């Protein structure tokens, strides 16, 4: 009954030698190979295993460290990974990360999930465009119920924002969304609105 797997293939934990520059230098198999090639091989291997269990199961690839903000890494390394991946790998992109908003007269950059910033960020737009042009699918990664500005509450009752975010994601060609990760996963009007907006 496997529906799919989300693979955080670059970030948060050791998934491959290319997570750290110093690690890859210690690996005789990976140190002479480009990062994009190694990461694509990791994802393709996952996809083969997943489809051996269930051919219709989905593999969603999320490069947390590759598209966190405009001050971090650009999307170019992720595009190199995509080129080497199977066409059925679905790309999961952070919808707001790297976007700008004005707060108390000061411009700030969004580094995590934000309901007060509708998005999408420039990074997400660039990634979505590249994914569309390659004939692949992209999903928007959102925290829909709550927001890191107020992450300790079950949900923020702003269903209009939920609707607007889904509408904006659809304009970028997304074919799916991930609505919750670690905050705001409580059943709520926010998740209901997001579900009905698709």
Phi, psi and omega in degrees: 000018181297123178270327180169179182221139171259123180249113173276087191277354178212086176138156174076335177198169182282104178249343181194168183293336185276007177294328178229135180304320182289329179295316186295332179293338179270357183255117180292339180275330189252338190294335180260011180246145178297149180304314182301322180293317181293314181295322177297321179296320178301311181294319179296323178294317175302312183300319179298317179294317180298315183286340173291327178282318180204111186302334182267359180293149183258143170249118176257124182259122181238117180261078185307312185280348184269345184217041184282318181201168179290337177277348180268222182276142175287175182280351183307315178299325180292326179293326176295321177296315182301320182301327182268359185265157172303150184287344182269002174289130180265133183265129182251118185243139175294121190286322185255342188304125181095353177287163179246147170214160179258127182231116181054042178078006182239134177282129179232155178257139180276120179255343179223191188288136187216122174281337180281352176245115183292325184080184000276163175284165176299322178299316180295319179300315180298316180295314181300319179298315180295320179295314179301315183295335179271000179077020181256180179254148174229138174249147175269131178262116186230158164250098191273326185286318182225193188209150180294346173291333180215062191282351184273355181260153184299320177195156174257126184278073178230066185299334177299324178292321177301313179299313183297319180296316179296320179297317179293322178296320179298323178296335179272003177088016178292146178247003178189170178218153168253119192266345181204148180231292181234345180231152174068032180271001179293135174307129189202168174301333179295310181292324177297315180298316179300317180295323181279348182275345185288000000 
